[in-house]
Amino acid sequence: MRIAESLLEREILDGNEVMQIIKGDTLPPMPIVPPKDSADHTQQVLRPEPNRRLPGLSEGERPQPA
């Protein structure tokens, strides 16, 4: 139950944090990370680079189906 509650609070637990919970220790408080301040508060969208070739595939070559 404590692991589930910790996951709801933190979303992610590493191995050390899980071991602390199992031992009955309390987890240290989460660090507060301030959001990056952007002037217009918009999200940046990353797009793939155009005409970028994948390594290992020649022009017209198709990967084999699994």
PDB file of N, CA, C and O in Angstrom, chain B, residues numbered from 101:
ATOM      1  N   MET B 101       0.822  -1.189   0.000  1.00  0.00           N
ATOM      2  CA  MET B 101       0.000   0.000   0.000  1.00  0.00           C
ATOM      3  C   MET B 101       0.867   1.254   0.000  1.00  0.00           C
ATOM      4  O   MET B 101       0.539   2.238  -0.662  1.00  0.00           O
ATOM      5  N   ARG B 102       1.989   1.220   0.752  1.00  0.00           N
ATOM      6  CA  ARG B 102       2.869   2.395   0.799  1.00  0.00           C
ATOM      7  C   ARG B 102       3.532   2.644  -0.550  1.00  0.00           C
ATOM      8  O   ARG B 102       3.769   3.793  -0.925  1.00  0.00           O
ATOM      9  N   ILE B 103       3.835   1.560  -1.288  1.00  0.00           N
ATOM     10  CA  ILE B 103       4.440   1.728  -2.606  1.00  0.00           C
ATOM     11  C   ILE B 103       3.434   2.398  -3.544  1.00  0.00           C
ATOM     12  O   ILE B 103       3.796   3.307  -4.292  1.00  0.00           O
ATOM     13  N   ALA B 104       2.197   1.962  -3.510  1.00  0.00           N
ATOM     14  CA  ALA B 104       1.161   2.556  -4.364  1.00  0.00           C
ATOM     15  C   ALA B 104       0.960   4.030  -4.032  1.00  0.00           C
ATOM     16  O   ALA B 104       0.838   4.857  -4.935  1.00  0.00           O
ATOM     17  N   GLU B 105       0.926   4.363  -2.751  1.00  0.00           N
ATOM     18  CA  GLU B 105       0.763   5.756  -2.350  1.00  0.00           C
ATOM     19  C   GLU B 105       1.955   6.599  -2.807  1.00  0.00           C
ATOM     20  O   GLU B 105       1.785   7.731  -3.261  1.00  0.00           O
ATOM     21  N   SER B 106       3.154   6.042  -2.684  1.00  0.00           N
ATOM     22  CA  SER B 106       4.347   6.767  -3.121  1.00  0.00           C
ATOM     23  C   SER B 106       4.354   6.973  -4.627  1.00  0.00           C
ATOM     24  O   SER B 106       4.775   8.023  -5.113  1.00  0.00           O
ATOM     25  N   LEU B 107       3.883   5.962  -5.375  1.00  0.00           N
ATOM     26  CA  LEU B 107       3.801   6.105  -6.823  1.00  0.00           C
ATOM     27  C   LEU B 107       2.784   7.162  -7.224  1.00  0.00           C
ATOM     28  O   LEU B 107       3.005   7.902  -8.183  1.00  0.00           O
ATOM     29  N   LEU B 108       1.673   7.240  -6.500  1.00  0.00           N
ATOM     30  CA  LEU B 108       0.691   8.279  -6.806  1.00  0.00           C
ATOM     31  C   LEU B 108       1.277   9.664  -6.556  1.00  0.00           C
ATOM     32  O   LEU B 108       0.984  10.611  -7.287  1.00  0.00           O
ATOM     33  N   GLU B 109       2.094   9.776  -5.539  1.00  0.00           N
ATOM     34  CA  GLU B 109       2.696  11.066  -5.203  1.00  0.00           C
ATOM     35  C   GLU B 109       3.831  11.436  -6.151  1.00  0.00           C
ATOM     36  O   GLU B 109       3.926  12.579  -6.598  1.00  0.00           O
ATOM     37  N   ARG B 110       4.711  10.446  -6.462  1.00  0.00           N
ATOM     38  CA  ARG B 110       5.944  10.737  -7.196  1.00  0.00           C
ATOM     39  C   ARG B 110       5.911  10.322  -8.661  1.00  0.00           C
ATOM     40  O   ARG B 110       6.685  10.849  -9.460  1.00  0.00           O
ATOM     41  N   GLU B 111       5.046   9.403  -9.032  1.00  0.00           N
ATOM     42  CA  GLU B 111       4.916   8.822 -10.360  1.00  0.00           C
ATOM     43  C   GLU B 111       6.020   7.832 -10.702  1.00  0.00           C
ATOM     44  O   GLU B 111       5.763   6.865 -11.419  1.00  0.00           O
ATOM     45  N   ILE B 112       7.243   8.039 -10.213  1.00  0.00           N
ATOM     46  CA  ILE B 112       8.362   7.143 -10.506  1.00  0.00           C
ATOM     47  C   ILE B 112       9.122   6.868  -9.226  1.00  0.00           C
ATOM     48  O   ILE B 112       9.385   7.785  -8.448  1.00  0.00           O
ATOM     49  N   LEU B 113       9.480   5.602  -8.998  1.00  0.00           N
ATOM     50  CA  LEU B 113      10.324   5.225  -7.868  1.00  0.00           C
ATOM     51  C   LEU B 113      11.517   4.465  -8.410  1.00  0.00           C
ATOM     52  O   LEU B 113      11.365   3.597  -9.270  1.00  0.00           O
ATOM     53  N   ASP B 114      12.716   4.788  -7.908  1.00  0.00           N
ATOM     54  CA  ASP B 114      13.872   3.997  -8.310  1.00  0.00           C
ATOM     55  C   ASP B 114      14.052   2.853  -7.312  1.00  0.00           C
ATOM     56  O   ASP B 114      13.322   2.763  -6.324  1.00  0.00           O
ATOM     57  N   GLY B 115      15.020   1.989  -7.572  1.00  0.00           N
ATOM     58  CA  GLY B 115      15.229   0.811  -6.731  1.00  0.00           C
ATOM     59  C   GLY B 115      15.524   1.164  -5.281  1.00  0.00           C
ATOM     60  O   GLY B 115      15.030   0.504  -4.366  1.00  0.00           O
ATOM     61  N   ASN B 116      16.328   2.205  -5.066  1.00  0.00           N
ATOM     62  CA  ASN B 116      16.652   2.615  -3.693  1.00  0.00           C
ATOM     63  C   ASN B 116      15.411   3.083  -2.937  1.00  0.00           C
ATOM     64  O   ASN B 116      15.249   2.784  -1.754  1.00  0.00           O
ATOM     65  N   GLU B 117      14.544   3.811  -3.621  1.00  0.00           N
ATOM     66  CA  GLU B 117      13.318   4.287  -2.972  1.00  0.00           C
ATOM     67  C   GLU B 117      12.393   3.126  -2.619  1.00  0.00           C
ATOM     68  O   GLU B 117      11.771   3.133  -1.557  1.00  0.00           O
ATOM     69  N   VAL B 118      12.298   2.132  -3.499  1.00  0.00           N
ATOM     70  CA  VAL B 118      11.471   0.951  -3.210  1.00  0.00           C
ATOM     71  C   VAL B 118      12.024   0.220  -1.990  1.00  0.00           C
ATOM     72  O   VAL B 118      11.263  -0.203  -1.120  1.00  0.00           O
ATOM     73  N   MET B 119      13.346   0.071  -1.925  1.00  0.00           N
ATOM     74  CA  MET B 119      13.956  -0.602  -0.775  1.00  0.00           C
ATOM     75  C   MET B 119      13.699   0.176   0.519  1.00  0.00           C
ATOM     76  O   MET B 119      13.464  -0.433   1.564  1.00  0.00           O
ATOM     77  N   GLN B 120      13.740   1.505   0.465  1.00  0.00           N
ATOM     78  CA  GLN B 120      13.452   2.311   1.652  1.00  0.00           C
ATOM     79  C   GLN B 120      12.024   2.073   2.126  1.00  0.00           C
ATOM     80  O   GLN B 120      11.779   1.965   3.327  1.00  0.00           O
ATOM     81  N   ILE B 121      11.085   1.992   1.194  1.00  0.00           N
ATOM     82  CA  ILE B 121       9.684   1.764   1.556  1.00  0.00           C
ATOM     83  C   ILE B 121       9.521   0.381   2.175  1.00  0.00           C
ATOM     84  O   ILE B 121       8.827   0.230   3.180  1.00  0.00           O
ATOM     85  N   ILE B 122      10.160  -0.637   1.577  1.00  0.00           N
ATOM     86  CA  ILE B 122      10.054  -2.000   2.096  1.00  0.00           C
ATOM     87  C   ILE B 122      10.623  -2.085   3.507  1.00  0.00           C
ATOM     88  O   ILE B 122      10.063  -2.780   4.355  1.00  0.00           O
ATOM     89  N   LYS B 123      11.734  -1.382   3.773  1.00  0.00           N
ATOM     90  CA  LYS B 123      12.349  -1.379   5.097  1.00  0.00           C
ATOM     91  C   LYS B 123      11.541  -0.590   6.120  1.00  0.00           C
ATOM     92  O   LYS B 123      11.788  -0.694   7.322  1.00  0.00           O
ATOM     93  N   GLY B 124      10.573   0.202   5.646  1.00  0.00           N
ATOM     94  CA  GLY B 124       9.762   0.998   6.561  1.00  0.00           C
ATOM     95  C   GLY B 124      10.285   2.410   6.751  1.00  0.00           C
ATOM     96  O   GLY B 124       9.739   3.169   7.552  1.00  0.00           O
ATOM     97  N   ASP B 125      11.346   2.775   6.018  1.00  0.00           N
ATOM     98  CA  ASP B 125      11.882   4.135   6.114  1.00  0.00           C
ATOM     99  C   ASP B 125      10.971   5.103   5.369  1.00  0.00           C
ATOM    100  O   ASP B 125      10.193   4.704   4.503  1.00  0.00           O
ATOM    101  N   THR B 126      11.081   6.371   5.717  1.00  0.00           N
ATOM    102  CA  THR B 126      10.327   7.388   4.980  1.00  0.00           C
ATOM    103  C   THR B 126      11.205   7.934   3.865  1.00  0.00           C
ATOM    104  O   THR B 126      12.422   8.048   4.013  1.00  0.00           O
ATOM    105  N   LEU B 127      10.582   8.264   2.767  1.00  0.00           N
ATOM    106  CA  LEU B 127      11.313   8.808   1.637  1.00  0.00           C
ATOM    107  C   LEU B 127      11.604  10.289   1.876  1.00  0.00           C
ATOM    108  O   LEU B 127      10.793  10.996   2.474  1.00  0.00           O
ATOM    109  N   PRO B 128      12.758  10.755   1.409  1.00  0.00           N
ATOM    110  CA  PRO B 128      13.044  12.180   1.544  1.00  0.00           C
ATOM    111  C   PRO B 128      12.072  12.992   0.690  1.00  0.00           C
ATOM    112  O   PRO B 128      11.536  12.477  -0.291  1.00  0.00           O
ATOM    113  N   PRO B 129      11.839  14.252   1.050  1.00  0.00           N
ATOM    114  CA  PRO B 129      10.919  15.056   0.246  1.00  0.00           C
ATOM    115  C   PRO B 129      11.439  15.229  -1.178  1.00  0.00           C
ATOM    116  O   PRO B 129      12.645  15.262  -1.423  1.00  0.00           O
ATOM    117  N   MET B 130      10.515  15.335  -2.085  1.00  0.00           N
ATOM    118  CA  MET B 130      10.892  15.522  -3.486  1.00  0.00           C
ATOM    119  C   MET B 130      11.419  16.931  -3.684  1.00  0.00           C
ATOM    120  O   MET B 130      10.873  17.878  -3.118  1.00  0.00           O
ATOM    121  N   PRO B 131      12.477  17.088  -4.483  1.00  0.00           N
ATOM    122  CA  PRO B 131      12.960  18.438  -4.758  1.00  0.00           C
ATOM    123  C   PRO B 131      11.954  19.194  -5.622  1.00  0.00           C
ATOM    124  O   PRO B 131      11.322  18.614  -6.505  1.00  0.00           O
ATOM    125  N   ILE B 132      11.817  20.452  -5.368  1.00  0.00           N
ATOM    126  CA  ILE B 132      10.890  21.282  -6.138  1.00  0.00           C
ATOM    127  C   ILE B 132      11.653  21.857  -7.323  1.00  0.00           C
ATOM    128  O   ILE B 132      12.627  22.590  -7.156  1.00  0.00           O
ATOM    129  N   VAL B 133      11.200  21.516  -8.507  1.00  0.00           N
ATOM    130  CA  VAL B 133      11.843  21.993  -9.726  1.00  0.00           C
ATOM    131  C   VAL B 133      10.960  23.084 -10.319  1.00  0.00           C
ATOM    132  O   VAL B 133       9.839  22.812 -10.747  1.00  0.00           O
ATOM    133  N   PRO B 134      11.459  24.314 -10.347  1.00  0.00           N
ATOM    134  CA  PRO B 134      10.631  25.377 -10.925  1.00  0.00           C
ATOM    135  C   PRO B 134      10.491  25.184 -12.429  1.00  0.00           C
ATOM    136  O   PRO B 134      11.440  24.758 -13.086  1.00  0.00           O
ATOM    137  N   PRO B 135       9.328  25.488 -12.979  1.00  0.00           N
ATOM    138  CA  PRO B 135       9.146  25.338 -14.420  1.00  0.00           C
ATOM    139  C   PRO B 135      10.020  26.334 -15.172  1.00  0.00           C
ATOM    140  O   PRO B 135      10.305  27.430 -14.689  1.00  0.00           O
ATOM    141  N   LYS B 136      10.436  25.927 -16.363  1.00  0.00           N
ATOM    142  CA  LYS B 136      11.210  26.842 -17.187  1.00  0.00           C
ATOM    143  C   LYS B 136      10.316  27.998 -17.594  1.00  0.00           C
ATOM    144  O   LYS B 136       9.201  27.798 -18.077  1.00  0.00           O
ATOM    145  N   ASP B 137      10.815  29.203 -17.393  1.00  0.00           N
ATOM    146  CA  ASP B 137      10.010  30.382 -17.710  1.00  0.00           C
ATOM    147  C   ASP B 137      10.176  30.724 -19.176  1.00  0.00           C
ATOM    148  O   ASP B 137      11.276  31.024 -19.641  1.00  0.00           O
ATOM    149  N   SER B 138       9.093  30.676 -19.881  1.00  0.00           N
ATOM    150  CA  SER B 138       9.136  31.082 -21.280  1.00  0.00           C
ATOM    151  C   SER B 138       8.247  32.308 -21.413  1.00  0.00           C
ATOM    152  O   SER B 138       7.216  32.407 -20.747  1.00  0.00           O
ATOM    153  N   ALA B 139       8.631  33.215 -22.247  1.00  0.00           N
ATOM    154  CA  ALA B 139       7.947  34.499 -22.358  1.00  0.00           C
ATOM    155  C   ALA B 139       6.484  34.333 -22.737  1.00  0.00           C
ATOM    156  O   ALA B 139       5.622  35.014 -22.182  1.00  0.00           O
ATOM    157  N   ASP B 140       6.189  33.435 -23.677  1.00  0.00           N
ATOM    158  CA  ASP B 140       4.797  33.286 -24.109  1.00  0.00           C
ATOM    159  C   ASP B 140       4.141  32.022 -23.578  1.00  0.00           C
ATOM    160  O   ASP B 140       2.992  31.743 -23.920  1.00  0.00           O
ATOM    161  N   HIS B 141       4.844  31.245 -22.745  1.00  0.00           N
ATOM    162  CA  HIS B 141       4.310  30.042 -22.101  1.00  0.00           C
ATOM    163  C   HIS B 141       3.782  29.027 -23.109  1.00  0.00           C
ATOM    164  O   HIS B 141       2.748  28.401 -22.878  1.00  0.00           O
ATOM    165  N   THR B 142       4.487  28.863 -24.222  1.00  0.00           N
ATOM    166  CA  THR B 142       4.097  27.854 -25.201  1.00  0.00           C
ATOM    167  C   THR B 142       5.063  26.695 -25.138  1.00  0.00           C
ATOM    168  O   THR B 142       6.217  26.850 -24.738  1.00  0.00           O
ATOM    169  N   GLN B 143       4.584  25.536 -25.535  1.00  0.00           N
ATOM    170  CA  GLN B 143       5.404  24.345 -25.563  1.00  0.00           C
ATOM    171  C   GLN B 143       6.188  24.290 -26.858  1.00  0.00           C
ATOM    172  O   GLN B 143       5.684  24.666 -27.917  1.00  0.00           O
ATOM    173  N   GLN B 144       7.424  23.817 -26.772  1.00  0.00           N
ATOM    174  CA  GLN B 144       8.224  23.646 -27.970  1.00  0.00           C
ATOM    175  C   GLN B 144       7.933  22.277 -28.550  1.00  0.00           C
ATOM    176  O   GLN B 144       7.929  21.280 -27.827  1.00  0.00           O
ATOM    177  N   VAL B 145       7.689  22.220 -29.853  1.00  0.00           N
ATOM    178  CA  VAL B 145       7.417  20.970 -30.536  1.00  0.00           C
ATOM    179  C   VAL B 145       8.650  20.605 -31.347  1.00  0.00           C
ATOM    180  O   VAL B 145       9.117  21.393 -32.168  1.00  0.00           O
ATOM    181  N   LEU B 146       9.174  19.407 -31.114  1.00  0.00           N
ATOM    182  CA  LEU B 146      10.326  18.940 -31.864  1.00  0.00           C
ATOM    183  C   LEU B 146       9.848  18.131 -33.053  1.00  0.00           C
ATOM    184  O   LEU B 146       9.040  17.212 -32.912  1.00  0.00           O
ATOM    185  N   ARG B 147      10.345  18.475 -34.207  1.00  0.00           N
ATOM    186  CA  ARG B 147       9.971  17.771 -35.430  1.00  0.00           C
ATOM    187  C   ARG B 147      11.200  17.051 -35.980  1.00  0.00           C
ATOM    188  O   ARG B 147      12.325  17.518 -35.802  1.00  0.00           O
ATOM    189  N   PRO B 148      10.987  15.913 -36.648  1.00  0.00           N
ATOM    190  CA  PRO B 148      12.129  15.214 -37.223  1.00  0.00           C
ATOM    191  C   PRO B 148      12.783  16.057 -38.314  1.00  0.00           C
ATOM    192  O   PRO B 148      12.129  16.853 -38.987  1.00  0.00           O
ATOM    193  N   GLU B 149      14.087  15.862 -38.468  1.00  0.00           N
ATOM    194  CA  GLU B 149      14.810  16.593 -39.495  1.00  0.00           C
ATOM    195  C   GLU B 149      14.388  16.068 -40.864  1.00  0.00           C
ATOM    196  O   GLU B 149      14.305  14.855 -41.058  1.00  0.00           O
ATOM    197  N   PRO B 150      14.121  16.962 -41.817  1.00  0.00           N
ATOM    198  CA  PRO B 150      13.728  16.484 -43.151  1.00  0.00           C
ATOM    199  C   PRO B 150      14.911  15.826 -43.864  1.00  0.00           C
ATOM    200  O   PRO B 150      16.060  16.230 -43.686  1.00  0.00           O
ATOM    201  N   ASN B 151      14.616  14.823 -44.660  1.00  0.00           N
ATOM    202  CA  ASN B 151      15.600  14.102 -45.481  1.00  0.00           C
ATOM    203  C   ASN B 151      16.704  13.448 -44.662  1.00  0.00           C
ATOM    204  O   ASN B 151      17.807  13.251 -45.173  1.00  0.00           O
ATOM    205  N   ARG B 152      16.443  13.114 -43.434  1.00  0.00           N
ATOM    206  CA  ARG B 152      17.444  12.437 -42.617  1.00  0.00           C
ATOM    207  C   ARG B 152      17.350  10.945 -42.889  1.00  0.00           C
ATOM    208  O   ARG B 152      16.274  10.356 -42.788  1.00  0.00           O
ATOM    209  N   ARG B 153      18.456  10.345 -43.228  1.00  0.00           N
ATOM    210  CA  ARG B 153      18.488   8.912 -43.543  1.00  0.00           C
ATOM    211  C   ARG B 153      18.821   8.111 -42.290  1.00  0.00           C
ATOM    212  O   ARG B 153      19.630   8.533 -41.464  1.00  0.00           O
ATOM    213  N   LEU B 154      18.193   6.966 -42.166  1.00  0.00           N
ATOM    214  CA  LEU B 154      18.474   6.071 -41.053  1.00  0.00           C
ATOM    215  C   LEU B 154      19.706   5.248 -41.368  1.00  0.00           C
ATOM    216  O   LEU B 154      19.860   4.797 -42.503  1.00  0.00           O
ATOM    217  N   PRO B 155      20.585   5.037 -40.406  1.00  0.00           N
ATOM    218  CA  PRO B 155      21.781   4.239 -40.675  1.00  0.00           C
ATOM    219  C   PRO B 155      21.410   2.783 -40.958  1.00  0.00           C
ATOM    220  O   PRO B 155      20.528   2.214 -40.315  1.00  0.00           O
ATOM    221  N   GLY B 156      22.101   2.197 -41.931  1.00  0.00           N
ATOM    222  CA  GLY B 156      21.900   0.784 -42.216  1.00  0.00           C
ATOM    223  C   GLY B 156      20.872   0.500 -43.294  1.00  0.00           C
ATOM    224  O   GLY B 156      20.753  -0.649 -43.718  1.00  0.00           O
ATOM    225  N   LEU B 157      20.128   1.483 -43.755  1.00  0.00           N
ATOM    226  CA  LEU B 157      19.134   1.257 -44.804  1.00  0.00           C
ATOM    227  C   LEU B 157      19.553   2.019 -46.053  1.00  0.00           C
ATOM    228  O   LEU B 157      19.798   3.224 -46.000  1.00  0.00           O
ATOM    229  N   SER B 158      19.633   1.320 -47.163  1.00  0.00           N
ATOM    230  CA  SER B 158      19.954   1.966 -48.440  1.00  0.00           C
ATOM    231  C   SER B 158      18.680   2.477 -49.064  1.00  0.00           C
ATOM    232  O   SER B 158      17.578   2.121 -48.644  1.00  0.00           O
ATOM    233  N   GLU B 159      18.839   3.316 -50.070  1.00  0.00           N
ATOM    234  CA  GLU B 159      17.674   3.845 -50.778  1.00  0.00           C
ATOM    235  C   GLU B 159      16.869   2.688 -51.370  1.00  0.00           C
ATOM    236  O   GLU B 159      17.427   1.861 -52.091  1.00  0.00           O
ATOM    237  N   GLY B 160      15.592   2.618 -51.083  1.00  0.00           N
ATOM    238  CA  GLY B 160      14.705   1.594 -51.614  1.00  0.00           C
ATOM    239  C   GLY B 160      14.715   0.291 -50.846  1.00  0.00           C
ATOM    240  O   GLY B 160      13.879  -0.576 -51.102  1.00  0.00           O
ATOM    241  N   GLU B 161      15.645   0.125 -49.905  1.00  0.00           N
ATOM    242  CA  GLU B 161      15.720  -1.112 -49.129  1.00  0.00           C
ATOM    243  C   GLU B 161      14.607  -1.118 -48.078  1.00  0.00           C
ATOM    244  O   GLU B 161      14.340  -0.097 -47.444  1.00  0.00           O
ATOM    245  N   ARG B 162      13.978  -2.243 -47.902  1.00  0.00           N
ATOM    246  CA  ARG B 162      12.900  -2.379 -46.909  1.00  0.00           C
ATOM    247  C   ARG B 162      13.312  -3.372 -45.845  1.00  0.00           C
ATOM    248  O   ARG B 162      13.889  -4.408 -46.176  1.00  0.00           O
ATOM    249  N   PRO B 163      13.038  -3.096 -44.568  1.00  0.00           N
ATOM    250  CA  PRO B 163      13.343  -4.080 -43.545  1.00  0.00           C
ATOM    251  C   PRO B 163      12.451  -5.305 -43.673  1.00  0.00           C
ATOM    252  O   PRO B 163      11.311  -5.201 -44.126  1.00  0.00           O
ATOM    253  N   GLN B 164      12.960  -6.453 -43.281  1.00  0.00           N
ATOM    254  CA  GLN B 164      12.195  -7.696 -43.353  1.00  0.00           C
ATOM    255  C   GLN B 164      11.145  -7.701 -42.245  1.00  0.00           C
ATOM    256  O   GLN B 164      11.424  -7.232 -41.142  1.00  0.00           O
ATOM    257  N   PRO B 165       9.939  -8.222 -42.510  1.00  0.00           N
ATOM    258  CA  PRO B 165       8.920  -8.300 -41.453  1.00  0.00           C
ATOM    259  C   PRO B 165       9.352  -9.288 -40.381  1.00  0.00           C
ATOM    260  O   PRO B 165      10.090 -10.238 -40.638  1.00  0.00           O
ATOM    261  N   ALA B 166       8.875  -9.036 -39.186  1.00  0.00           N
ATOM    262  CA  ALA B 166       9.227  -9.888 -38.044  1.00  0.00           C
ATOM    263  C   ALA B 166       8.523 -11.211 -38.106  1.00  0.00           C
ATOM    264  O   ALA B 166       8.705 -12.049 -37.223  1.00  0.00           O
TER     265      ALA B 166
END
